Amino acid sequence: MNPSLEAYLAEQQSLALKVRCAARALENMLDAGFGDTEAAAEVACKLGSMAHDLQNALDITNIAKVAT
């Protein structure tokens, strides 16, 4: 595998882990009854942004650019 592609995919895997952790934090906040708090809204907003970034990063055209 191309070293730059390998590094790029590792970076995206790290972002995916952050999205997973943020989702777990939000789930825990909702389970604890903090669904209507500013903190929960902030985590939800951040989670949406991170998921969007990950989706863009894993777009095939972006991967193709790194792979060449």
N, C-alpha and C positions, 0 to 999 in steps of 0.2 A: 504494500500500500504506500502511496505517496506520503512522505513525511508531513507535508503541509496539510494534506487531507486528514491524516491521522490526528494531528494537533487540533485541527478545526473540529473534528468529531468529538474529541475529548472535551473541548470547551463547551460544545453543545450538550454533552452528557452531564457536565457540571451544572449547566443552566437547568437541565431537566430535573436534577436532584434538588435544586433550589425551589423550583416550582412545586415539586412533591412536598418539600418541607413546609412551604407556605400554605399549601392546601391542607396539610395536617394541622398546622397552627389554626387556620380558620375553622376547620372542623372541630377542634378542641374548644375554641371560643364559642362556637354555636352550641356545642354540647353543654357548656358551662352556663349558658343563658346570656351570653354577651352579644347576641345577634344584632341588637339595635344600638351598639356603641360605635363611637367614632373609630376606635381601634379595629373593630371588625370590618368596618367599611374601608379603612386604610389597607388592611391585609387583602381584602377582596380586590381592591383596585390594583395593588401591586401584583397580585396573582394573575389578573387579567393581562397586565402589561408584560409580565414575564412569559406567559403562555403565547402571547402574540409574537414576542421576540423569538421564542423557540420555533414557532411555526414558520416564521420568515427565514430563520437560519437553516432550517431543514428543507426548505424549498429546493427542488432538484436543480434549478438554475444556479442557485448560490453554491450548492455542493459542486456542481460542474465547474464553476469558476475557480474554486479552490483546487480541484483535482487536476487542472491543466497547468 
